[in-house]
């Protein structure tokens, strides 16, 4: 039986929500091992002068506790 834990991580990107999600996983994996899945809970964007300039995600990462 595996014990899993879920943490919430916020991330941003000037490219896309997908890129922001990848950045969240990459950064979290520096200190959290055994990440099993990522769930995008919320997406938002910052708009300046009628243009989207930043994509933001709020994700939940699930990892195995050993």
N, C-alpha and C positions, 0 to 999 in steps of 0.2 A: 504494500500500500504506500502510495506517495503522499507527502504532505505538501500542499501548494499554498502559496501566499499571493495576494494581489496588492499592488501598489498603484497609485495614481501619479502620472507624470504629465507635465505641461511642456509643449515644445512649439517652436515657430520656424518658419522658412519664408524666404522671399520667392520661392519657386512654386510650391504646391502643397496641398495637405498631405499627399503621399510622401513628399520629401520631409515634411515636418514629422511624420510618423516614423520614418526611417531614422531620422536624427534622434528621436526620443529613445528608440530601441538601442541605437549605437552608443549613445551617451550612458544610458542606464546599464548597459552590459559591461561597462568599465568597473562598476562596483557591485552589480547584481549578477550572479551566475545562474545558469540553468533556466534562462527565460524560455518559456514554452509557447506563449501566445501574447498577442496584443489586440486589444479591443478599443476601437476609436469611439469614445463616448460623446464628445462634442467637437464641432468644427466651427471656427469663426474666422473672420478676415478683417484687416484694417484697410480702410479706403482713404486715400489722399488725392485731392483734385480729380475725383471721378475715376480713379484707377485703384485696383487692388494692389497694395504694396507689401502686405504680409499675411501669410496664412498661419493660423494657430490651431492646434489640436490639444485636446485633453484625452489622454489614453489611459487604459488600465492594462498593466503588464502582469502576467501570471508567471510565477517561477516556482521551481521545486526547492523545498527546504530540505537539506540533507543533514 
